[in-house]
Amino acid sequence: MQTHSLAQKPVMVLKVGGALLQSDIAMEELMQAAATMMAGGQPLIMVHGGGCLVDEQLQVNGMVSEKLEGLRVTPAEHMPIVVGALAGTSNKKLQAAAIKAGITSLGMSLGDAGMMTATVKTPQLGLVGEVTPKDASYMEFVLSKGWLPIVSSIAISEQGEMLNVNADQAATALAKLVSGSLVLLSDVSGVLDDKGELIQSLNRAEVEALTKTGVIAKGMKVKVEAALDVAESMGQAVQIASWNQAQQLIALCQGETVGTQIQP
């Protein structure tokens, strides 16, 4: 059952990219925009990756990371480092920025309070997880208090395995959990065409054509597929935009479009 405060405005799920965590100024601006949105009655969930930090930590520990179709291959020996970088350092850096912006926040992961069911995606990726929404009651409680949940993309399977979930896919599952809108933020302004120009709007057929020609590839391919999943299952457009223009988020709250809209 949703609380009254949640019924007023649909929850907005903001996914922030790992590169954001390399810039204190960008984090500060994003949290100031988030504080403005929350003060205006917009419930927010923030979900994050932390790829740059994971790469850094693996390197320090003499480990090499590989990607398969935009997803990080995560062997068991990498997992303690991945968990530390994502659920630990990245999560707390964002929480610190939230507190500095006057936001009451809660650091959490996909493994908390039975929110998600998590399974291993495919053995060749190692401990990479796939999550489906399960129980929204904890998240609804947190949002009803007016707090900002900051969610790392670490999940835990029913067998007790810690799993590394792609953050775009984690954001998709969270948007479904709370029937919210989804905004995927990264260090590019949206989906770019072969000339580097922003594409305003895309549907499945256009995405498939651009993927075939290699214009949409690797990390952006994962991002666009996650966006399509939410757009189609919930019947609403998903935004892919940049955290470099944090003020755009406030415009988004007022019904304007920013970045690339992925259409159902």
N, C-alpha and C positions, 0 to 999 in steps of 0.2 A: 504493500500500500504506500502510495506516495504521500509525503506530507504536504500541507497547504503551500508552504513556501516554494516547493518544487513545481507546483501546478502552475505558478505564475509565468515562468519563462522556461522553455526547454533548456536543459543543461547543455553547455558548450564544452566539448572535449577538445583541448588544445594539445597537439603532439609537437614537442620541440626536438629539434635535431641535436646530435651530439656536439656539433661545431659551436653551437650557442654557448656551451659550457666553457669554451676557450676565451670568451669575451665577457668580462665583468660588466662593461658598459651596456652591451646588448641584453644581458640578463637583467640588469637594473631597469632598463627601458621597458622590457617585456613585463616585468613585475609591476611597474608603475601603471602600465596600460591595464594589466589584470586587476589591480586595486581599483582603478576607475570603473571598470566594467562591473566588478563585484559590488561596488558602492551604488551602482545604478540598478542593482537587483538581478544581475546576470550570474547564475550559478556556473562555476567553472570546475573542470577537472583537468589537471595538467599531467601528461604522460611523457616520459622521456626515454631516449636511448643514452648513448655516451660513447659512441664509436671511437672518437679521437682518444679519449682517456683509456679505453680498453686497449687500443693499439699501443699506446705509450707504456702501459703497465705490462703487457705481454712482452714487449721488446726489452724492458728492464729485466724481466725474468728469463730472457733468452729464448722466448717462444715466438714462432712465426704464425701469423693468422692468415687463413685463406678464405676467399668468398666463393660461393657457388650460386650463380644467378642472383647476385645482390644480397644473399644471406650469408652470415658469418658461420663457417664451419666451426663447431665448438666441441673438441674432444674433451673427455673427462678431466684431463690434467689442466686444461685451461679454465675450467669452471670456477674454482675458488677466486681466481683473478678477475674473471668477468663479473662475478657476483659482487666482489669488493668494489670494483670500479663503478658498477651501475647502481646496485642497491645501497652502496655505501657512499663513496665520494661524490658521484654525480647527483644523487638524490639530496644529499646534505648541502651541496653548493646551491642548488635551486631553492632549498628550504631557507638557507641563510639569506638569499636575495629576496625571498618572499617576506621574511620577517623584517628585513631592512625597509621594505616598501610598506610596512604596517599591516601586512596580511597575516591572519592566523592560519597556519598551514599544518598539514599532517603528512609526514613522509611515510609512504607505504609501498607495497609491491603487489604484483598480481596474485601472490600466494596468500593474501590476507583474507580472513573471515569467510572462506568458501565462495569468494566472488566469482572464481573461474574454475572450470575443469581444464586441466592441462595434460597433454599427451606428447610423446616424442613425435616430431613431424615426420622425419624419415631417417633411418639409421645412418645414411651416408653423410648427414649433416652433424652427426654426433648428438650432443645434448641441446638440440634446438627444439623449442616447444611450440605447440599450437594450442591456443586457448579458445574456449567457448564460454559465454556468459552463464553463470549459474545462480548466484544469490545476491541480489542488489541491496539487501537490508542494511548492511554496514555502510555502504556508500551513501545510501539515502539518509542515514542518520548523520553522517559527517556533513553532507550538503545542507541538511536541515538546520545545522548549527551555524551555517554561514562560513564554514572553514573551506580552505583550498586543499583538496587532496593532491599530493604530488606523488605520482605512481611510477616506480621503476618497472622495467619490462622483464623482471625476473619472476618466473612462475614455479610452482612446485606440483609435481604429479602425485597421483594417489599412492604411488609406490614410494613417495618421499624423495624423488630425484629433483634436484634444482635444475631448472631449464631456462635457457636463454631464448627469449621471444623477441622477434623483430618488433621494434617499437611502433612502426606503422600498423602492424597487425594487432599489436596490443591495444592501440588507440581505437581500432575498428571494433574489437570485442567490448571495450569500455563504452563506446558510443551505443552499441546494441544493448548493453547491460542497463543503461539508464534512459534508453530511447532518446538520446540527445543528438545534437548536430556535431559534425566533425570538421575540424580545421587542422590540416597537416602543415606545419611550419618547418621550413628548412632554410638553407643559406642561399637559395635561388628564389626568384620572384614567383615561380610557378613552373608549368611545363613549357619548355622552349621548343620552337621549331628548328629545322636544320639551319636556319640563318641566325639562330639565337634570339628570335623575337618571341615575346610572350604569347601563348595561345590562350584566348579568353575562356573557351568552353570546349569540352570534349565529351563524346558519348562512347559507348563500347566499340562500335564499328570503327570510329576514328582512332581510338586507342590501339585497336588491333592492327590497323593499317600502319600507324607510326611505329609500332613495336616491330613489325615485319621489316620495315626499312631501317631499323636500328636507331631511329630518332629518340624513341623512349627505350632506355636500356638500364641494366644494373639496378642501382638503388632507386632510381626514379620509376623503374618498371614495378618494383615491389610496392612503392608508394601509390602509384596510380591504380594497381590492382586492388590494394586495400581500400582505396577511395571508391572504386567501382562497386566493391562488395557492399559497402555501407549504403551508397547511393541507391543501388538496386534493391537491397533488402528493406530499406526504410523509405524508399520512394522520395528521396530529397537530395538536392545537390550537395556535394562535398567540396570544400575549398582547399586548394593547395597554394600556399602563399609563403612569404618570407618573414622571418622574425626580425629582419633588419628594418622593417617598417612597422614597428610595434603599434604605432598610432592607427594603422589600418584596421586593427582588431576592433577598435572602438567604432569605426565606421561600419564594420561588419555587424556589430551589435545593433546598429541602427538600420540594418536591412540592406546596406550597400554590398556590392560584390567586390572582392579583391582577388588578385592572383588568377589561377585557373579554376574554373568550376567544372567538376566532374559530374556529368548529368546521369540520372537514373535511366 
